[in-house]
């Protein structure tokens, strides 16, 4: 299950994000969206978890969670529509 994570600090690393979600289950993929021009974080990213139940537990616990001084938003990612 792919999760969308928004509103985290720009200094958060992929390793930080992976560690946060690994508390709930196996993280198979994790990435942060970067500004094209600067290469800096845009404050949101995605985590792919192998077990849908573990992913749901992460959403239930982490949505609205204070992390590194900011309240993060965690939800199931909405698949991109084909162009």
mmCIF file of the N, C-alpha and C atoms, coordinates in Angstrom:
data_MODEL
# 
_entry.id   MODEL 
# 
loop_
_atom_site.group_PDB 
_atom_site.id 
_atom_site.type_symbol 
_atom_site.label_atom_id 
_atom_site.label_alt_id 
_atom_site.label_comp_id 
_atom_site.label_asym_id 
_atom_site.label_entity_id 
_atom_site.label_seq_id 
_atom_site.pdbx_PDB_ins_code 
_atom_site.Cartn_x 
_atom_site.Cartn_y 
_atom_site.Cartn_z 
_atom_site.occupancy 
_atom_site.B_iso_or_equiv 
_atom_site.pdbx_formal_charge 
_atom_site.auth_seq_id 
_atom_site.auth_comp_id 
_atom_site.auth_asym_id 
_atom_site.auth_atom_id 
_atom_site.pdbx_PDB_model_num 
ATOM 1   N N  . UNK A 1 1  ? 0.859  -1.177 0.000   1.00 0.00 ? 1  UNK A N  1 
ATOM 2   C CA . UNK A 1 1  ? 0.000  0.000  0.000   1.00 0.00 ? 1  UNK A CA 1 
ATOM 3   C C  . UNK A 1 1  ? 0.896  1.227  0.000   1.00 0.00 ? 1  UNK A C  1 
ATOM 4   N N  . UNK A 1 2  ? 0.592  2.164  -0.883  1.00 0.00 ? 2  UNK A N  1 
ATOM 5   C CA . UNK A 1 2  ? 1.376  3.383  -0.998  1.00 0.00 ? 2  UNK A CA 1 
ATOM 6   C C  . UNK A 1 2  ? 0.720  4.488  -0.173  1.00 0.00 ? 2  UNK A C  1 
ATOM 7   N N  . UNK A 1 3  ? 1.546  5.157  0.648   1.00 0.00 ? 3  UNK A N  1 
ATOM 8   C CA . UNK A 1 3  ? 1.070  6.234  1.509   1.00 0.00 ? 3  UNK A CA 1 
ATOM 9   C C  . UNK A 1 3  ? 1.663  7.564  1.079   1.00 0.00 ? 3  UNK A C  1 
ATOM 10  N N  . UNK A 1 4  ? 0.879  8.599  1.232   1.00 0.00 ? 4  UNK A N  1 
ATOM 11  C CA . UNK A 1 4  ? 1.310  9.966  0.970   1.00 0.00 ? 4  UNK A CA 1 
ATOM 12  C C  . UNK A 1 4  ? 1.568  10.635 2.316   1.00 0.00 ? 4  UNK A C  1 
ATOM 13  N N  . UNK A 1 5  ? 2.726  11.280 2.451   1.00 0.00 ? 5  UNK A N  1 
ATOM 14  C CA . UNK A 1 5  ? 3.081  11.976 3.683   1.00 0.00 ? 5  UNK A CA 1 
ATOM 15  C C  . UNK A 1 5  ? 3.344  13.432 3.328   1.00 0.00 ? 5  UNK A C  1 
ATOM 16  N N  . UNK A 1 6  ? 2.647  14.327 4.011   1.00 0.00 ? 6  UNK A N  1 
ATOM 17  C CA . UNK A 1 6  ? 2.752  15.754 3.698   1.00 0.00 ? 6  UNK A CA 1 
ATOM 18  C C  . UNK A 1 6  ? 3.054  16.578 4.948   1.00 0.00 ? 6  UNK A C  1 
ATOM 19  N N  . UNK A 1 7  ? 3.630  17.725 4.708   1.00 0.00 ? 7  UNK A N  1 
ATOM 20  C CA . UNK A 1 7  ? 3.879  18.742 5.729   1.00 0.00 ? 7  UNK A CA 1 
ATOM 21  C C  . UNK A 1 7  ? 5.024  18.395 6.685   1.00 0.00 ? 7  UNK A C  1 
ATOM 22  N N  . UNK A 1 8  ? 6.000  17.616 6.228   1.00 0.00 ? 8  UNK A N  1 
ATOM 23  C CA . UNK A 1 8  ? 7.145  17.389 7.106   1.00 0.00 ? 8  UNK A CA 1 
ATOM 24  C C  . UNK A 1 8  ? 8.224  18.429 6.827   1.00 0.00 ? 8  UNK A C  1 
ATOM 25  N N  . UNK A 1 9  ? 9.146  18.562 7.766   1.00 0.00 ? 9  UNK A N  1 
ATOM 26  C CA . UNK A 1 9  ? 10.233 19.535 7.636   1.00 0.00 ? 9  UNK A CA 1 
ATOM 27  C C  . UNK A 1 9  ? 11.066 19.251 6.394   1.00 0.00 ? 9  UNK A C  1 
ATOM 28  N N  . UNK A 1 10 ? 11.579 20.310 5.787   1.00 0.00 ? 10 UNK A N  1 
ATOM 29  C CA . UNK A 1 10 ? 12.389 20.183 4.586   1.00 0.00 ? 10 UNK A CA 1 
ATOM 30  C C  . UNK A 1 10 ? 13.718 19.479 4.857   1.00 0.00 ? 10 UNK A C  1 
ATOM 31  N N  . UNK A 1 11 ? 14.123 19.404 6.129   1.00 0.00 ? 11 UNK A N  1 
ATOM 32  C CA . UNK A 1 11 ? 15.386 18.765 6.500   1.00 0.00 ? 11 UNK A CA 1 
ATOM 33  C C  . UNK A 1 11 ? 15.244 17.258 6.725   1.00 0.00 ? 11 UNK A C  1 
ATOM 34  N N  . UNK A 1 12 ? 14.037 16.727 6.682   1.00 0.00 ? 12 UNK A N  1 
ATOM 35  C CA . UNK A 1 12 ? 13.812 15.292 6.875   1.00 0.00 ? 12 UNK A CA 1 
ATOM 36  C C  . UNK A 1 12 ? 14.431 14.527 5.707   1.00 0.00 ? 12 UNK A C  1 
ATOM 37  N N  . UNK A 1 13 ? 15.141 13.446 6.019   1.00 0.00 ? 13 UNK A N  1 
ATOM 38  C CA . UNK A 1 13 ? 15.783 12.626 4.988   1.00 0.00 ? 13 UNK A CA 1 
ATOM 39  C C  . UNK A 1 13 ? 14.931 11.385 4.689   1.00 0.00 ? 13 UNK A C  1 
ATOM 40  N N  . UNK A 1 14 ? 15.278 10.709 3.621   1.00 0.00 ? 14 UNK A N  1 
ATOM 41  C CA . UNK A 1 14 ? 14.612 9.458  3.274   1.00 0.00 ? 14 UNK A CA 1 
ATOM 42  C C  . UNK A 1 14 ? 14.801 8.456  4.408   1.00 0.00 ? 14 UNK A C  1 
ATOM 43  N N  . UNK A 1 15 ? 15.981 8.431  5.011   1.00 0.00 ? 15 UNK A N  1 
ATOM 44  C CA . UNK A 1 15 ? 16.240 7.514  6.128   1.00 0.00 ? 15 UNK A CA 1 
ATOM 45  C C  . UNK A 1 15 ? 15.344 7.833  7.319   1.00 0.00 ? 15 UNK A C  1 
ATOM 46  N N  . UNK A 1 16 ? 15.118 9.126  7.601   1.00 0.00 ? 16 UNK A N  1 
ATOM 47  C CA . UNK A 1 16 ? 14.214 9.534  8.687   1.00 0.00 ? 16 UNK A CA 1 
ATOM 48  C C  . UNK A 1 16 ? 12.797 9.021  8.416   1.00 0.00 ? 16 UNK A C  1 
ATOM 49  N N  . UNK A 1 17 ? 12.351 9.222  7.194   1.00 0.00 ? 17 UNK A N  1 
ATOM 50  C CA . UNK A 1 17 ? 11.000 8.819  6.799   1.00 0.00 ? 17 UNK A CA 1 
ATOM 51  C C  . UNK A 1 17 ? 10.851 7.295  6.884   1.00 0.00 ? 17 UNK A C  1 
ATOM 52  N N  . UNK A 1 18 ? 11.838 6.587  6.384   1.00 0.00 ? 18 UNK A N  1 
ATOM 53  C CA . UNK A 1 18 ? 11.813 5.126  6.433   1.00 0.00 ? 18 UNK A CA 1 
ATOM 54  C C  . UNK A 1 18 ? 11.775 4.634  7.874   1.00 0.00 ? 18 UNK A C  1 
ATOM 55  N N  . UNK A 1 19 ? 12.580 5.225  8.741   1.00 0.00 ? 19 UNK A N  1 
ATOM 56  C CA . UNK A 1 19 ? 12.624 4.807  10.153  1.00 0.00 ? 19 UNK A CA 1 
ATOM 57  C C  . UNK A 1 19 ? 11.280 5.039  10.843  1.00 0.00 ? 19 UNK A C  1 
ATOM 58  N N  . UNK A 1 20 ? 10.625 6.147  10.537  1.00 0.00 ? 20 UNK A N  1 
ATOM 59  C CA . UNK A 1 20 ? 9.329  6.440  11.148  1.00 0.00 ? 20 UNK A CA 1 
ATOM 60  C C  . UNK A 1 20 ? 8.304  5.360  10.784  1.00 0.00 ? 20 UNK A C  1 
ATOM 61  N N  . UNK A 1 21 ? 8.248  5.000  9.513   1.00 0.00 ? 21 UNK A N  1 
ATOM 62  C CA . UNK A 1 21 ? 7.239  4.044  9.063   1.00 0.00 ? 21 UNK A CA 1 
ATOM 63  C C  . UNK A 1 21 ? 7.633  2.593  9.330   1.00 0.00 ? 21 UNK A C  1 
ATOM 64  N N  . UNK A 1 22 ? 8.910  2.312  9.451   1.00 0.00 ? 22 UNK A N  1 
ATOM 65  C CA . UNK A 1 22 ? 9.367  0.945  9.728   1.00 0.00 ? 22 UNK A CA 1 
ATOM 66  C C  . UNK A 1 22 ? 8.902  0.462  11.099  1.00 0.00 ? 22 UNK A C  1 
ATOM 67  N N  . UNK A 1 23 ? 8.507  1.360  11.976  1.00 0.00 ? 23 UNK A N  1 
ATOM 68  C CA . UNK A 1 23 ? 7.964  0.980  13.276  1.00 0.00 ? 23 UNK A CA 1 
ATOM 69  C C  . UNK A 1 23 ? 6.662  0.190  13.124  1.00 0.00 ? 23 UNK A C  1 
ATOM 70  N N  . UNK A 1 24 ? 5.996  0.342  11.977  1.00 0.00 ? 24 UNK A N  1 
ATOM 71  C CA . UNK A 1 24 ? 4.695  -0.278 11.750  1.00 0.00 ? 24 UNK A CA 1 
ATOM 72  C C  . UNK A 1 24 ? 4.754  -1.501 10.847  1.00 0.00 ? 24 UNK A C  1 
ATOM 73  N N  . UNK A 1 25 ? 5.831  -1.657 10.102  1.00 0.00 ? 25 UNK A N  1 
ATOM 74  C CA . UNK A 1 25 ? 5.971  -2.788 9.199   1.00 0.00 ? 25 UNK A CA 1 
ATOM 75  C C  . UNK A 1 25 ? 7.084  -2.567 8.196   1.00 0.00 ? 25 UNK A C  1 
ATOM 76  N N  . UNK A 1 26 ? 7.202  -3.481 7.249   1.00 0.00 ? 26 UNK A N  1 
ATOM 77  C CA . UNK A 1 26 ? 8.263  -3.434 6.253   1.00 0.00 ? 26 UNK A CA 1 
ATOM 78  C C  . UNK A 1 26 ? 7.978  -2.335 5.226   1.00 0.00 ? 26 UNK A C  1 
ATOM 79  N N  . UNK A 1 27 ? 8.959  -1.448 5.043   1.00 0.00 ? 27 UNK A N  1 
ATOM 80  C CA . UNK A 1 27 ? 8.879  -0.377 4.048   1.00 0.00 ? 27 UNK A CA 1 
ATOM 81  C C  . UNK A 1 27 ? 9.646  -0.851 2.825   1.00 0.00 ? 27 UNK A C  1 
ATOM 82  N N  . UNK A 1 28 ? 8.956  -0.991 1.700   1.00 0.00 ? 28 UNK A N  1 
ATOM 83  C CA . UNK A 1 28 ? 9.618  -1.485 0.486   1.00 0.00 ? 28 UNK A CA 1 
ATOM 84  C C  . UNK A 1 28 ? 10.156 -0.353 -0.385  1.00 0.00 ? 28 UNK A C  1 
ATOM 85  N N  . UNK A 1 29 ? 9.586  0.845  -0.256  1.00 0.00 ? 29 UNK A N  1 
ATOM 86  C CA . UNK A 1 29 ? 10.039 1.997  -1.045  1.00 0.00 ? 29 UNK A CA 1 
ATOM 87  C C  . UNK A 1 29 ? 9.723  3.263  -0.272  1.00 0.00 ? 29 UNK A C  1 
ATOM 88  N N  . UNK A 1 30 ? 10.597 4.234  -0.419  1.00 0.00 ? 30 UNK A N  1 
ATOM 89  C CA . UNK A 1 30 ? 10.419 5.492  0.302   1.00 0.00 ? 30 UNK A CA 1 
ATOM 90  C C  . UNK A 1 30 ? 11.113 6.587  -0.494  1.00 0.00 ? 30 UNK A C  1 
ATOM 91  N N  . UNK A 1 31 ? 10.405 7.667  -0.775  1.00 0.00 ? 31 UNK A N  1 
ATOM 92  C CA . UNK A 1 31 ? 11.061 8.774  -1.457  1.00 0.00 ? 31 UNK A CA 1 
ATOM 93  C C  . UNK A 1 31 ? 10.413 10.104 -1.104  1.00 0.00 ? 31 UNK A C  1 
ATOM 94  N N  . UNK A 1 32 ? 11.218 11.146 -1.263  1.00 0.00 ? 32 UNK A N  1 
ATOM 95  C CA . UNK A 1 32 ? 10.814 12.522 -0.972  1.00 0.00 ? 32 UNK A CA 1 
ATOM 96  C C  . UNK A 1 32 ? 10.802 13.283 -2.294  1.00 0.00 ? 32 UNK A C  1 
ATOM 97  N N  . UNK A 1 33 ? 9.774  14.079 -2.493  1.00 0.00 ? 33 UNK A N  1 
ATOM 98  C CA . UNK A 1 33 ? 9.663  14.893 -3.706  1.00 0.00 ? 33 UNK A CA 1 
ATOM 99  C C  . UNK A 1 33 ? 10.571 16.111 -3.554  1.00 0.00 ? 33 UNK A C  1 
ATOM 100 N N  . UNK A 1 34 ? 11.388 16.345 -4.588  1.00 0.00 ? 34 UNK A N  1 
ATOM 101 C CA . UNK A 1 34 ? 12.361 17.439 -4.564  1.00 0.00 ? 34 UNK A CA 1 
ATOM 102 C C  . UNK A 1 34 ? 12.017 18.500 -5.597  1.00 0.00 ? 34 UNK A C  1 
ATOM 103 N N  . UNK A 1 35 ? 12.408 19.735 -5.300  1.00 0.00 ? 35 UNK A N  1 
ATOM 104 C CA . UNK A 1 35 ? 12.287 20.829 -6.267  1.00 0.00 ? 35 UNK A CA 1 
ATOM 105 C C  . UNK A 1 35 ? 13.215 20.522 -7.433  1.00 0.00 ? 35 UNK A C  1 
ATOM 106 N N  . UNK A 1 36 ? 12.745 20.667 -8.650  1.00 0.00 ? 36 UNK A N  1 
ATOM 107 C CA . UNK A 1 36 ? 13.575 20.368 -9.822  1.00 0.00 ? 36 UNK A CA 1 
ATOM 108 C C  . UNK A 1 36 ? 14.775 21.296 -9.934  1.00 0.00 ? 36 UNK A C  1 
ATOM 109 N N  . UNK A 1 37 ? 14.568 22.566 -9.667  1.00 0.00 ? 37 UNK A N  1 
ATOM 110 C CA . UNK A 1 37 ? 15.632 23.548 -9.870  1.00 0.00 ? 37 UNK A CA 1 
ATOM 111 C C  . UNK A 1 37 ? 16.687 23.522 -8.769  1.00 0.00 ? 37 UNK A C  1 
ATOM 112 N N  . UNK A 1 38 ? 16.259 23.311 -7.520  1.00 0.00 ? 38 UNK A N  1 
ATOM 113 C CA . UNK A 1 38 ? 17.205 23.403 -6.399  1.00 0.00 ? 38 UNK A CA 1 
ATOM 114 C C  . UNK A 1 38 ? 17.614 22.051 -5.831  1.00 0.00 ? 38 UNK A C  1 
ATOM 115 N N  . UNK A 1 39 ? 16.816 21.019 -6.071  1.00 0.00 ? 39 UNK A N  1 
ATOM 116 C CA . UNK A 1 39 ? 17.091 19.715 -5.492  1.00 0.00 ? 39 UNK A CA 1 
ATOM 117 C C  . UNK A 1 39 ? 16.732 19.617 -4.017  1.00 0.00 ? 39 UNK A C  1 
ATOM 118 N N  . UNK A 1 40 ? 16.051 20.639 -3.486  1.00 0.00 ? 40 UNK A N  1 
ATOM 119 C CA . UNK A 1 40 ? 15.660 20.651 -2.077  1.00 0.00 ? 40 UNK A CA 1 
ATOM 120 C C  . UNK A 1 40 ? 14.279 20.028 -1.897  1.00 0.00 ? 40 UNK A C  1 
ATOM 121 N N  . UNK A 1 41 ? 14.044 19.508 -0.710  1.00 0.00 ? 41 UNK A N  1 
ATOM 122 C CA . UNK A 1 41 ? 12.772 18.867 -0.386  1.00 0.00 ? 41 UNK A CA 1 
ATOM 123 C C  . UNK A 1 41 ? 11.609 19.837 -0.526  1.00 0.00 ? 41 UNK A C  1 
ATOM 124 N N  . UNK A 1 42 ? 10.470 19.302 -0.948  1.00 0.00 ? 42 UNK A N  1 
ATOM 125 C CA . UNK A 1 42 ? 9.237  20.095 -1.006  1.00 0.00 ? 42 UNK A CA 1 
ATOM 126 C C  . UNK A 1 42 ? 8.359  19.826 0.212   1.00 0.00 ? 42 UNK A C  1 
ATOM 127 N N  . UNK A 1 43 ? 8.830  18.966 1.135   1.00 0.00 ? 43 UNK A N  1 
ATOM 128 C CA . UNK A 1 43 ? 8.085  18.708 2.365   1.00 0.00 ? 43 UNK A CA 1 
ATOM 129 C C  . UNK A 1 43 ? 7.011  17.655 2.239   1.00 0.00 ? 43 UNK A C  1 
ATOM 130 N N  . UNK A 1 44 ? 7.081  16.851 1.173   1.00 0.00 ? 44 UNK A N  1 
ATOM 131 C CA . UNK A 1 44 ? 6.162  15.731 1.074   1.00 0.00 ? 44 UNK A CA 1 
ATOM 132 C C  . UNK A 1 44 ? 6.816  14.580 0.325   1.00 0.00 ? 44 UNK A C  1 
ATOM 133 N N  . UNK A 1 45 ? 6.259  13.390 0.530   1.00 0.00 ? 45 UNK A N  1 
ATOM 134 C CA . UNK A 1 45 ? 6.834  12.218 -0.102  1.00 0.00 ? 45 UNK A CA 1 
ATOM 135 C C  . UNK A 1 45 ? 5.890  11.041 -0.023  1.00 0.00 ? 45 UNK A C  1 
ATOM 136 N N  . UNK A 1 46 ? 6.421  9.869  -0.349  1.00 0.00 ? 46 UNK A N  1 
ATOM 137 C CA . UNK A 1 46 ? 5.625  8.654  -0.405  1.00 0.00 ? 46 UNK A CA 1 
ATOM 138 C C  . UNK A 1 46 ? 6.376  7.499  0.234   1.00 0.00 ? 46 UNK A C  1 
ATOM 139 N N  . UNK A 1 47 ? 5.612  6.607  0.839   1.00 0.00 ? 47 UNK A N  1 
ATOM 140 C CA . UNK A 1 47 ? 6.153  5.391  1.440   1.00 0.00 ? 47 UNK A CA 1 
ATOM 141 C C  . UNK A 1 47 ? 5.305  4.227  0.940   1.00 0.00 ? 47 UNK A C  1 
ATOM 142 N N  . UNK A 1 48 ? 5.963  3.191  0.458   1.00 0.00 ? 48 UNK A N  1 
ATOM 143 C CA . UNK A 1 48 ? 5.282  1.964  0.038   1.00 0.00 ? 48 UNK A CA 1 
ATOM 144 C C  . UNK A 1 48 ? 5.527  0.920  1.120   1.00 0.00 ? 48 UNK A C  1 
ATOM 145 N N  . UNK A 1 49 ? 4.438  0.383  1.672   1.00 0.00 ? 49 UNK A N  1 
ATOM 146 C CA . UNK A 1 49 ? 4.547  -0.648 2.698   1.00 0.00 ? 49 UNK A CA 1 
ATOM 147 C C  . UNK A 1 49 ? 4.020  -1.959 2.145   1.00 0.00 ? 49 UNK A C  1 
ATOM 148 N N  . UNK A 1 50 ? 4.682  -3.061 2.506   1.00 0.00 ? 50 UNK A N  1 
ATOM 149 C CA . UNK A 1 50 ? 4.318  -4.370 1.973   1.00 0.00 ? 50 UNK A CA 1 
ATOM 150 C C  . UNK A 1 50 ? 2.971  -4.868 2.483   1.00 0.00 ? 50 UNK A C  1 
ATOM 151 N N  . UNK A 1 51 ? 2.678  -4.631 3.747   1.00 0.00 ? 51 UNK A N  1 
ATOM 152 C CA . UNK A 1 51 ? 1.463  -5.152 4.372   1.00 0.00 ? 51 UNK A CA 1 
ATOM 153 C C  . UNK A 1 51 ? 0.409  -4.051 4.492   1.00 0.00 ? 51 UNK A C  1 
ATOM 154 N N  . UNK A 1 52 ? -0.741 -4.202 3.824   1.00 0.00 ? 52 UNK A N  1 
ATOM 155 C CA . UNK A 1 52 ? -1.788 -3.179 3.895   1.00 0.00 ? 52 UNK A CA 1 
ATOM 156 C C  . UNK A 1 52 ? -2.276 -2.904 5.323   1.00 0.00 ? 52 UNK A C  1 
ATOM 157 N N  . UNK A 1 53 ? -2.321 -3.929 6.164   1.00 0.00 ? 53 UNK A N  1 
ATOM 158 C CA . UNK A 1 53 ? -2.756 -3.726 7.548   1.00 0.00 ? 53 UNK A CA 1 
ATOM 159 C C  . UNK A 1 53 ? -1.748 -2.881 8.317   1.00 0.00 ? 53 UNK A C  1 
ATOM 160 N N  . UNK A 1 54 ? -0.461 -3.124 8.098   1.00 0.00 ? 54 UNK A N  1 
ATOM 161 C CA . UNK A 1 54 ? 0.580  -2.317 8.741   1.00 0.00 ? 54 UNK A CA 1 
ATOM 162 C C  . UNK A 1 54 ? 0.501  -0.878 8.241   1.00 0.00 ? 54 UNK A C  1 
ATOM 163 N N  . UNK A 1 55 ? 0.254  -0.712 6.949   1.00 0.00 ? 55 UNK A N  1 
ATOM 164 C CA . UNK A 1 55 ? 0.123  0.627  6.382   1.00 0.00 ? 55 UNK A CA 1 
ATOM 165 C C  . UNK A 1 55 ? -1.056 1.367  7.008   1.00 0.00 ? 55 UNK A C  1 
ATOM 166 N N  . UNK A 1 56 ? -2.168 0.671  7.194   1.00 0.00 ? 56 UNK A N  1 
ATOM 167 C CA . UNK A 1 56 ? -3.346 1.300  7.800   1.00 0.00 ? 56 UNK A CA 1 
ATOM 168 C C  . UNK A 1 56 ? -3.064 1.694  9.248   1.00 0.00 ? 56 UNK A C  1 
ATOM 169 N N  . UNK A 1 57 ? -2.329 0.840  9.976   1.00 0.00 ? 57 UNK A N  1 
ATOM 170 C CA . UNK A 1 57 ? -1.949 1.193  11.351  1.00 0.00 ? 57 UNK A CA 1 
ATOM 171 C C  . UNK A 1 57 ? -1.093 2.457  11.363  1.00 0.00 ? 57 UNK A C  1 
ATOM 172 N N  . UNK A 1 58 ? -0.188 2.565  10.394  1.00 0.00 ? 58 UNK A N  1 
ATOM 173 C CA . UNK A 1 58 ? 0.660  3.759  10.299  1.00 0.00 ? 58 UNK A CA 1 
ATOM 174 C C  . UNK A 1 58 ? -0.193 4.998  10.036  1.00 0.00 ? 58 UNK A C  1 
ATOM 175 N N  . UNK A 1 59 ? -1.153 4.891  9.130   1.00 0.00 ? 59 UNK A N  1 
ATOM 176 C CA . UNK A 1 59 ? -2.049 6.025  8.842   1.00 0.00 ? 59 UNK A CA 1 
ATOM 177 C C  . UNK A 1 59 ? -2.821 6.406  10.104  1.00 0.00 ? 59 UNK A C  1 
ATOM 178 N N  . UNK A 1 60 ? -3.403 5.407  10.762  1.00 0.00 ? 60 UNK A N  1 
ATOM 179 C CA . UNK A 1 60 ? -4.210 5.669  11.958  1.00 0.00 ? 60 UNK A CA 1 
ATOM 180 C C  . UNK A 1 60 ? -3.401 6.370  13.044  1.00 0.00 ? 60 UNK A C  1 
ATOM 181 N N  . UNK A 1 61 ? -2.152 5.970  13.209  1.00 0.00 ? 61 UNK A N  1 
ATOM 182 C CA . UNK A 1 61 ? -1.330 6.523  14.281  1.00 0.00 ? 61 UNK A CA 1 
ATOM 183 C C  . UNK A 1 61 ? -0.649 7.835  13.883  1.00 0.00 ? 61 UNK A C  1 
ATOM 184 N N  . UNK A 1 62 ? -0.169 7.930  12.645  1.00 0.00 ? 62 UNK A N  1 
ATOM 185 C CA . UNK A 1 62 ? 0.685  9.056  12.259  1.00 0.00 ? 62 UNK A CA 1 
ATOM 186 C C  . UNK A 1 62 ? -0.045 10.241 11.634  1.00 0.00 ? 62 UNK A C  1 
ATOM 187 N N  . UNK A 1 63 ? -1.259 10.072 11.153  1.00 0.00 ? 63 UNK A N  1 
ATOM 188 C CA . UNK A 1 63 ? -1.976 11.218 10.592  1.00 0.00 ? 63 UNK A CA 1 
ATOM 189 C C  . UNK A 1 63 ? -2.290 12.185 11.728  1.00 0.00 ? 63 UNK A C  1 
ATOM 190 N N  . UNK A 1 64 ? -1.763 13.393 11.622  1.00 0.00 ? 64 UNK A N  1 
ATOM 191 C CA . UNK A 1 64 ? -1.928 14.394 12.682  1.00 0.00 ? 64 UNK A CA 1 
ATOM 192 C C  . UNK A 1 64 ? -0.846 14.325 13.748  1.00 0.00 ? 64 UNK A C  1 
ATOM 193 N N  . UNK A 1 65 ? 0.167  13.503 13.541  1.00 0.00 ? 65 UNK A N  1 
ATOM 194 C CA . UNK A 1 65 ? 1.267  13.302 14.480  1.00 0.00 ? 65 UNK A CA 1 
ATOM 195 C C  . UNK A 1 65 ? 2.267  14.453 14.404  1.00 0.00 ? 65 UNK A C  1 
ATOM 196 N N  . UNK A 1 66 ? 2.736  14.922 15.564  1.00 0.00 ? 66 UNK A N  1 
ATOM 197 C CA . UNK A 1 66 ? 3.761  15.963 15.621  1.00 0.00 ? 66 UNK A CA 1 
ATOM 198 C C  . UNK A 1 66 ? 5.115  15.290 15.419  1.00 0.00 ? 66 UNK A C  1 
ATOM 199 N N  . UNK A 1 67 ? 5.800  15.635 14.330  1.00 0.00 ? 67 UNK A N  1 
ATOM 200 C CA . UNK A 1 67 ? 7.090  15.020 13.993  1.00 0.00 ? 67 UNK A CA 1 
ATOM 201 C C  . UNK A 1 67 ? 8.062  16.101 13.579  1.00 0.00 ? 67 UNK A C  1 
ATOM 202 N N  . UNK A 1 68 ? 9.170  16.201 14.270  1.00 0.00 ? 68 UNK A N  1 
ATOM 203 C CA . UNK A 1 68 ? 10.190 17.226 14.022  1.00 0.00 ? 68 UNK A CA 1 
ATOM 204 C C  . UNK A 1 68 ? 9.568  18.632 14.047  1.00 0.00 ? 68 UNK A C  1 
ATOM 205 N N  . UNK A 1 69 ? 8.648  18.846 14.970  1.00 0.00 ? 69 UNK A N  1 
ATOM 206 C CA . UNK A 1 69 ? 8.063  20.168 15.146  1.00 0.00 ? 69 UNK A CA 1 
ATOM 207 C C  . UNK A 1 69 ? 6.931  20.530 14.200  1.00 0.00 ? 69 UNK A C  1 
ATOM 208 N N  . UNK A 1 70 ? 6.470  19.587 13.390  1.00 0.00 ? 70 UNK A N  1 
ATOM 209 C CA . UNK A 1 70 ? 5.366  19.855 12.459  1.00 0.00 ? 70 UNK A CA 1 
ATOM 210 C C  . UNK A 1 70 ? 4.348  18.729 12.527  1.00 0.00 ? 70 UNK A C  1 
ATOM 211 N N  . UNK A 1 71 ? 3.098  19.082 12.342  1.00 0.00 ? 71 UNK A N  1 
ATOM 212 C CA . UNK A 1 71 ? 2.032  18.075 12.303  1.00 0.00 ? 71 UNK A CA 1 
ATOM 213 C C  . UNK A 1 71 ? 1.969  17.538 10.876  1.00 0.00 ? 71 UNK A C  1 
ATOM 214 N N  . UNK A 1 72 ? 2.209  16.227 10.745  1.00 0.00 ? 72 UNK A N  1 
ATOM 215 C CA . UNK A 1 72 ? 2.224  15.636 9.410   1.00 0.00 ? 72 UNK A CA 1 
ATOM 216 C C  . UNK A 1 72 ? 0.851  15.061 9.053   1.00 0.00 ? 72 UNK A C  1 
ATOM 217 N N  . UNK A 1 73 ? 0.610  14.981 7.764   1.00 0.00 ? 73 UNK A N  1 
ATOM 218 C CA . UNK A 1 73 ? -0.614 14.384 7.226   1.00 0.00 ? 73 UNK A CA 1 
ATOM 219 C C  . UNK A 1 73 ? -0.228 13.101 6.507   1.00 0.00 ? 73 UNK A C  1 
ATOM 220 N N  . UNK A 1 74 ? -0.867 12.019 6.878   1.00 0.00 ? 74 UNK A N  1 
ATOM 221 C CA . UNK A 1 74 ? -0.574 10.713 6.280   1.00 0.00 ? 74 UNK A CA 1 
ATOM 222 C C  . UNK A 1 74 ? -1.891 10.117 5.781   1.00 0.00 ? 74 UNK A C  1 
ATOM 223 N N  . UNK A 1 75 ? -1.896 9.673  4.534   1.00 0.00 ? 75 UNK A N  1 
ATOM 224 C CA . UNK A 1 75 ? -3.095 9.056  3.958   1.00 0.00 ? 75 UNK A CA 1 
ATOM 225 C C  . UNK A 1 75 ? -2.687 8.082  2.865   1.00 0.00 ? 75 UNK A C  1 
ATOM 226 N N  . UNK A 1 76 ? -3.645 7.264  2.442   1.00 0.00 ? 76 UNK A N  1 
ATOM 227 C CA . UNK A 1 76 ? -3.395 6.388  1.301   1.00 0.00 ? 76 UNK A CA 1 
ATOM 228 C C  . UNK A 1 76 ? -3.184 7.273  0.076   1.00 0.00 ? 76 UNK A C  1 
ATOM 229 N N  . UNK A 1 77 ? -2.176 6.955  -0.713  1.00 0.00 ? 77 UNK A N  1 
ATOM 230 C CA . UNK A 1 77 ? -1.885 7.742  -1.905  1.00 0.00 ? 77 UNK A CA 1 
ATOM 231 C C  . UNK A 1 77 ? -2.947 7.467  -2.962  1.00 0.00 ? 77 UNK A C  1 
ATOM 232 N N  . UNK A 1 78 ? -3.307 8.514  -3.680  1.00 0.00 ? 78 UNK A N  1 
ATOM 233 C CA . UNK A 1 78 ? -4.263 8.393  -4.775  1.00 0.00 ? 78 UNK A CA 1 
ATOM 234 C C  . UNK A 1 78 ? -3.466 8.110  -6.041  1.00 0.00 ? 78 UNK A C  1 
ATOM 235 N N  . UNK A 1 79 ? -3.761 7.011  -6.741  1.00 0.00 ? 79 UNK A N  1 
ATOM 236 C CA . UNK A 1 79 ? -3.000 6.669  -7.953  1.00 0.00 ? 79 UNK A CA 1 
ATOM 237 C C  . UNK A 1 79 ? -3.135 7.751  -9.018  1.00 0.00 ? 79 UNK A C  1 
ATOM 238 N N  . UNK A 1 80 ? -2.034 7.985  -9.732  1.00 0.00 ? 80 UNK A N  1 
ATOM 239 C CA . UNK A 1 80 ? -2.072 8.930  -10.856 1.00 0.00 ? 80 UNK A CA 1 
ATOM 240 C C  . UNK A 1 80 ? -2.964 8.377  -11.949 1.00 0.00 ? 80 UNK A C  1 
ATOM 241 N N  . UNK A 1 81 ? -3.716 9.258  -12.570 1.00 0.00 ? 81 UNK A N  1 
ATOM 242 C CA . UNK A 1 81 ? -4.557 8.852  -13.700 1.00 0.00 ? 81 UNK A CA 1 
ATOM 243 C C  . UNK A 1 81 ? -3.709 8.857  -14.965 1.00 0.00 ? 81 UNK A C  1 
ATOM 244 N N  . UNK A 1 82 ? -3.963 7.935  -15.858 1.00 0.00 ? 82 UNK A N  1 
ATOM 245 C CA . UNK A 1 82 ? -3.248 7.892  -17.130 1.00 0.00 ? 82 UNK A CA 1 
ATOM 246 C C  . UNK A 1 82 ? -3.611 9.120  -17.955 1.00 0.00 ? 82 UNK A C  1 
ATOM 247 N N  . UNK A 1 83 ? -2.618 9.700  -18.604 1.00 0.00 ? 83 UNK A N  1 
ATOM 248 C CA . UNK A 1 83 ? -2.857 10.922 -19.380 1.00 0.00 ? 83 UNK A CA 1 
ATOM 249 C C  . UNK A 1 83 ? -3.598 10.636 -20.662 1.00 0.00 ? 83 UNK A C  1 
# 
